């Protein structure tokens, strides 16, 4: 009986951790893209290349569903 209760507790903890990671995954993705855009802008300014418009880096694995969220 104790083993079943402990296994249920373990499953609950793992599920909660997974949900937490999945909730912040998309925010982290866009945050990293923003940082990459800043780094590219700084590198282009350092090299003397004029930036005419804002860059948006989008990975090939983005789905329409992810883009709708933002």
Phi, psi and omega in degrees: 000316180296322179298318179295318179296317179293322177295319177296320177296316178298316178297320179295318180295316179295318179297319179295319179296318179297315179299320179297316179295316182292330178292326183262357185297313183291321177296319178295320179302310181290328176296318179293322177297320179297316178297322179293320177299319179296316179297319178296317179299316179296320179294318180293323177294320180295324180278351178087016179273126181283133178264121183267335178207169183287143179260143172232120180265121180236129181282160183290341184267013176287138178254166178298326182297319178295319181292329178292329181295330184257000000 
